[in-house]
Amino acid sequence: MTEIQKVVGTAFVVAEFRNDENKEAHPLYRDPFVPLFLDRESKIAADRISRSFPPIRNNVRLRTRYFDDQLRLQIKQGRRQILILGAGLDTRPQRFPDRDVAYFEIDAPTTQAFKKAKLEENDIDPNTTYIGADYVTDGMLNLLRRNGFDFGLPTHVIWEGNTMYLEDAAVCHILSDLMGRIASCSTSFDYFADNVIRNETGDPEITDVVGRFAAMGAPWTYGIDNLAELAARCGAKVLDCVTIADLHRNFWPAQPLASPLYDYYSLCTVHNGAS
């Protein structure tokens, strides 16, 4: 098992949270592959993170549904290439196979080797091109070129659980490259409001969970206050933007909102306007 520490280790915590939905009678989604990656160590780490702030588990469940829905929509609208940045233990290439759609994933080589081995041990086709690298420091565009990515194909990018670990310059650089170099590109990503990162929400539970991720060696470093302004700087237009609170009210209308964090955590889809 990969060490449950630092940003690479958060993949196992997120996978544990994502697996929660498999236990529901009427789930938002099913992920039959994620249990392959989990064990006692990953459960202990996830429980440690969520013990003082249980609502964080719902963040992952709801955001999974959002990214799934956007993926379905973009494939239906003609996207023929899917790029998953910082993929972690994402299983969408296995959950949404399509013979007309090519998947690419960029993430740490250790995480990818672990995932690939677990899938193949269970006779599951990974159905993706693995690119073991750091897409920020190793040059995303060159990595893609060297691995058969077609910049002329309509492409959808999934950038889940990443921006909060970066800085403004890196986020803008990656988004500008995607919008400027891929002929037709949409990108779905999530982000916190900047006052979460600065610990200025005034909510002690939010402050505590921010501290727990920092103590794990995976501090949240970046938030966004004005999505439209960021998108414009990067040559993008906003297609869609919702908060976790919006999704909670939509999918679980009978349940009260369990945390103010839901209003500070957003998910969006942007595109470069090309048809």
C-alpha positions in Angstrom: 0.0 0.0 0.0 1.2 3.5 -0.8 1.9 5.5 2.3 -1.1 7.5 3.4 0.8 10.7 3.7 1.3 13.8 1.6 -0.7 14.6 -1.6 -0.2 11.1 -3.1 -1.7 9.6 0.0 -4.8 11.7 -0.2 -5.8 9.5 -3.2 -6.5 6.7 -0.8 -8.5 8.9 1.6 -10.6 10.2 -1.3 -11.1 6.6 -2.5 -12.4 5.6 0.9 -14.9 8.5 0.9 -16.0 7.6 -2.7 -16.6 4.0 -1.6 -19.2 5.2 0.9 -21.7 5.6 -1.8 -21.5 1.9 -2.7 -23.1 1.1 0.7 -26.2 3.2 -0.1 -29.5 1.7 -1.1 -30.1 4.4 -3.7 -26.7 5.7 -4.6 -25.6 8.7 -6.5 -23.3 6.4 -8.5 -21.8 3.0 -8.3 -18.0 2.4 -8.3 -17.4 -1.4 -8.3 -13.6 -0.9 -8.8 -12.6 1.4 -6.0 -12.8 -1.4 -3.2 -9.8 -3.0 -5.0 -7.5 -0.2 -3.8 -8.6 -0.1 -0.1 -7.4 -1.8 3.0 -7.2 -1.3 6.7 -4.5 1.4 6.4 -6.6 3.5 4.0 -9.7 3.2 6.3 -7.7 4.3 9.3 -6.4 7.3 7.4 -9.9 8.3 6.1 -11.5 7.9 9.5 -8.7 10.1 11.0 -9.4 12.9 8.5 -13.1 12.8 8.9 -13.4 12.1 12.6 -13.6 15.7 13.6 -15.4 16.8 10.4 -17.7 14.0 9.1 -19.3 16.3 6.4 -16.1 16.1 4.3 -17.0 12.6 3.2 -20.1 14.0 1.5 -18.0 16.5 -0.4 -16.3 13.6 -2.3 -19.5 11.7 -2.9 -21.3 14.8 -4.3 -18.4 15.9 -6.4 -18.0 12.4 -7.8 -21.6 12.6 -9.1 -20.9 16.1 -10.6 -17.8 15.0 -12.5 -19.6 11.8 -13.6 -22.5 13.8 -15.0 -20.2 16.2 -16.8 -18.2 13.4 -18.3 -21.4 11.7 -19.6 -22.6 15.0 -21.1 -19.3 15.9 -22.8 -19.0 12.4 -24.3 -22.6 12.7 -25.6 -21.7 16.1 -27.1 -18.8 14.6 -29.1 -15.7 14.6 -26.9 -13.5 11.8 -28.1 -10.5 12.2 -25.7 -10.6 12.4 -21.9 -7.6 13.7 -19.9 -7.6 13.2 -16.2 -5.0 15.4 -14.4 -3.7 14.2 -11.0 -5.9 11.2 -11.5 -5.2 9.4 -8.2 -7.4 6.4 -7.9 -10.0 7.6 -10.4 -11.9 4.8 -12.1 -13.8 6.6 -14.8 -11.9 4.9 -17.7 -13.2 1.6 -16.3 -16.7 2.9 -15.3 -17.3 4.8 -18.6 -15.7 2.7 -21.3 -16.4 3.8 -24.9 -14.6 2.4 -28.0 -14.7 5.8 -29.6 -13.2 7.6 -26.6 -9.5 7.5 -25.6 -8.5 8.1 -21.9 -5.2 9.6 -20.7 -4.1 10.0 -17.1 -1.3 11.9 -15.6 -0.2 11.3 -12.0 2.6 10.1 -9.7 4.2 6.9 -11.1 3.8 5.1 -7.8 0.1 5.7 -7.7 -0.4 4.6 -11.3 1.7 1.5 -10.9 -0.4 0.5 -7.8 -3.7 1.1 -9.6 -2.7 -0.6 -12.8 -1.5 -3.7 -10.9 -4.7 -3.9 -8.8 -6.9 -3.7 -11.9 -4.8 -6.2 -13.9 -4.7 -8.7 -11.0 -8.5 -8.7 -11.2 -8.6 -9.1 -15.0 -9.8 -5.5 -15.5 -8.6 -3.6 -18.6 -7.2 -0.2 -17.4 -8.6 1.3 -20.6 -6.3 4.3 -20.3 -2.8 5.6 -21.2 -0.9 6.1 -18.0 1.6 9.0 -17.9 3.7 8.8 -14.8 4.8 12.4 -14.0 4.1 15.6 -12.3 2.0 17.5 -14.8 2.9 20.9 -13.3 6.7 20.6 -13.0 7.4 18.1 -15.9 5.6 20.0 -18.7 2.1 18.8 -19.3 2.0 19.6 -23.0 5.3 17.7 -23.8 4.1 14.8 -21.7 0.9 14.6 -23.7 2.8 14.9 -27.1 5.1 12.1 -26.2 2.2 9.8 -25.3 0.0 10.0 -28.4 -2.4 12.7 -27.2 -4.2 14.3 -30.2 -4.5 18.1 -29.7 -7.0 18.3 -32.6 -9.6 15.9 -31.0 -12.5 17.4 -29.0 -11.3 16.8 -25.4 -12.8 16.9 -21.9 -10.5 17.3 -19.0 -11.2 16.1 -15.4 -9.2 18.1 -12.9 -10.6 16.8 -9.6 -9.2 17.5 -6.2 -6.1 19.3 -7.5 -6.4 23.1 -7.6 -6.4 23.5 -3.8 -2.8 22.0 -3.7 -1.4 24.5 -6.3 -0.7 28.2 -6.6 -2.4 30.8 -8.8 0.5 30.8 -11.4 0.3 27.0 -11.8 -3.5 26.9 -12.1 -3.4 29.7 -14.7 -0.6 28.1 -16.6 -2.3 24.7 -16.8 -5.7 26.1 -17.7 -4.2 28.4 -20.3 -2.3 25.6 -21.9 -5.5 23.4 -22.0 -7.6 26.2 -23.5 -5.0 27.5 -25.9 -3.4 24.3 -27.2 -6.3 21.9 -27.5 -8.6 22.8 -30.5 -11.8 22.1 -28.6 -11.6 21.6 -24.9 -13.8 21.6 -21.8 -12.5 21.2 -18.3 -14.2 20.4 -15.1 -12.5 21.2 -11.8 -13.3 21.9 -8.1 -12.0 24.6 -5.8 -12.4 26.2 -2.4 -13.1 29.8 -1.8 -10.0 31.8 -0.9 -11.2 32.5 2.7 -11.1 28.7 3.4 -7.4 28.7 2.5 -6.7 31.8 4.6 -8.7 30.3 7.6 -11.0 33.3 7.6 -14.4 31.6 7.5 -14.8 31.9 11.3 -16.0 28.2 11.5 -13.8 26.1 13.9 -14.7 22.8 12.1 -13.5 24.2 8.8 -10.3 25.5 10.4 -9.8 22.1 12.0 -10.1 20.1 8.7 -7.8 22.5 7.0 -5.3 21.8 9.7 -5.7 18.0 9.5 -4.8 18.1 5.8 -1.8 20.3 6.5 -0.7 17.9 9.3 -0.9 15.0 6.8 1.6 16.9 4.6 -1.0 17.9 2.0 -1.9 21.5 2.9 -4.5 23.4 0.9 -2.7 26.4 -0.6 -5.1 27.9 -3.2 -8.6 29.2 -3.5 -10.7 31.1 -6.0 -13.0 34.0 -5.4 -13.8 35.1 -8.9 -14.1 32.2 -11.3 -15.2 34.3 -14.3 -12.1 36.5 -13.9 -9.8 33.5 -13.7 -11.4 31.8 -16.7 -11.1 35.0 -18.8 -7.4 35.3 -17.9 -6.9 31.8 -19.2 -8.9 32.0 -22.4 -11.9 30.2 -21.1 -15.6 30.7 -20.6 -17.7 29.4 -17.7 -20.2 26.8 -18.8 -21.4 25.7 -15.4 -20.7 26.4 -11.7 -22.4 24.9 -8.6 -21.5 24.6 -4.9 -21.6 21.4 -2.9 -24.5 23.0 -1.1 -26.4 23.3 -4.4 -25.7 19.6 -5.1 -26.7 18.6 -1.6 -30.1 20.4 -1.9 -30.6 18.8 -5.3 -29.7 15.2 -4.5 -30.6 15.0 -0.8 -33.4 17.6 -0.4 -34.7 15.9 2.8 -31.4 16.2 4.6 -30.3 19.4 6.3 -27.0 20.9 5.3 -24.4 19.5 7.7 -21.7 22.1 7.2 -21.1 25.7 6.1 -18.1 24.3 4.1 -20.6 23.2 1.5 -21.1 26.9 0.5 -17.3 27.4 0.2 -16.6 24.5 -2.1 -17.5 24.8 -5.8 -17.4 22.7 -8.9 -17.3 24.1 -12.4 -16.9 23.4 -16.1 -15.2 25.8 -18.4 -14.4 25.6 -22.2 -12.5 27.4 -24.9 -15.6 28.1 -27.0 -14.6 25.9 -29.9 -17.3 23.7 -31.3 
